[in-house]
Amino acid sequence: MTSNPDETRPMIAETLTATAAHAPRARHTYSDVEWKVRTDLAAAYRLFDRLGMTDLIYTHMSARIPDTPDHFLINPYGLMFHEVTPDNLVKVDIDGNLVDGREGDAINPAGFTIHSAVHHARPDVGAVIHLHTDAGMAVSAQADGLLPITQHSLRWYNRIAYHTYEGIALDLAERERLVADLGSHHSMILRNHGLLTAGQDVAEAAVLMYYLEQACKQQIMAMAGGRPLIYPSPEVCEHTAQQYERAYPRAGVLEWDALLRWLDSTSGPVGPR
């Protein structure tokens, strides 16, 4: 296990590349800034694979490259999460043009619709994660959405967006409605569809997604118990949400290096559970 935080990123990059689905390209083709983003994004794919939060090849995460902010990275269409590595990520521009990738690389059209919308409309967003998790999709189909019934869910008290289902996101015209619904929020429930988180960087988006899924899972479990639910008062709900905003660093600041060490410390290929 890596104990020095300064060594975490080189170690995890080596671990991620060790199970590359394609032969790796030379690192010197990327700036240090881009390599860091590639490493973090690939690590997020491996993290959610390890957590079982996958949907074969059909969900996606993206990250903006800070030194070329009109370009973002996303998974090649056809790879499962455990196959994603720092250097097989595809780079596209806001218009969907392939900037960097291998011959034959493509991206999920629905993924482009969703991710390009957020990256174009929100310059403060460096990473976007959209997943079809079991609990997230279950809550997305419930009329009341995310309920303020657990400490995890109270992070989002009056602080989460909702977007009405319009079918598979293949129509670029949906982008305007999607970003209007997202507004200034960092998390959104796509009705009858799944979850979306947007962060300043990959770490923030990933940790928000983890806890949003936990909140959804806890809600489904509590409702399945068949007993009346206890709701904290609105005052306590708001107080707790403000505690998340003021008493703790933003999501990912404390957790990300530990998550990278966890991925690095696990021997063997990262594959579906």
C-alpha positions, 0 to 999 in steps of 0.5 A, a space after each residue: 500500500 502507498 503511504 506517501 500521498 505524493 507517491 499515490 498518483 504515479 503508483 495508481 497510474 502504473 496499476 491502472 495501465 497494467 490491465 490496459 485493454 489496448 497497448 498504452 501510448 507513451 506518456 510524453 504525449 500528454 502534459 502533466 496537467 492532462 496526465 493527472 486528470 487522465 489518471 484520476 478519471 481512470 481511477 474513478 472508472 475502476 473505483 465504481 467498477 469495484 463498487 459494482 456501480 456499473 451498467 456494462 458499457 452504457 454509463 460514462 464519466 468525463 473530465 475537462 482538461 484544465 489547460 484546454 478547457 474546451 476539451 474533455 475526456 470520456 470512456 471509449 464506447 464499448 469498454 467496460 469500466 474495468 478496462 478504462 486506463 489513463 491513456 485509452 480515454 478519448 478526448 473530444 471537443 464540445 462539438 463532439 469532434 475527436 481530438 485524441 484517440 485511436 482509430 475506430 474510437 467512438 463515444 456513447 452518443 447519449 454520453 456526449 449529449 449529457 456531458 457536453 451539455 454540462 461542460 459547455 454550460 458550467 465552466 466551474 465543473 471539471 468532471 461529470 459522472 452519470 450512472 445507472 445504479 440500482 438504488 439511484 434508478 429506483 429513487 428516480 422512479 419515485 414521485 417524491 424523489 430523494 427523501 430527507 430520512 438519513 444523514 447521508 441524504 440530508 447533504 442534498 436537502 433542498 440542494 438537488 435537481 431533477 430532470 424529467 425523462 425524455 427517452 434515451 438522451 440522443 437528441 441534442 436539443 435536450 441539452 438546453 433543458 438538462 442544464 436548465 434543470 441542473 442550474 447551479 446544483 452539483 447533483 441531479 436525479 434524472 427521472 426514470 433514468 439515474 444519477 448525475 454528479 458534477 464536481 470541480 474535479 474528478 474527486 468531488 464528482 466521484 465522492 458525491 456520486 458514492 454518497 448519493 447512491 448510498 442515500 438512495 440505497 438507504 431510502 429503498 431499504 428503509 421503505 422496504 421495511 414496511 414501517 413508518 419513517 421518521 423525518 427530522 424537522 425542516 430546521 434540523 434538515 437545513 442545519 445538517 445540510 449547512 454543516 456539510 457545506 461549512 464544517 467539512 471540506 468539499 467532497 473528495 478533498 479528504 477521501 480521494 487519496 485514500 481511495 487511490 491507495 485502496 485501488 493501488 493496494 489491491 492485487 490483480 486485474 480490476 474486473 467486474 464483481 
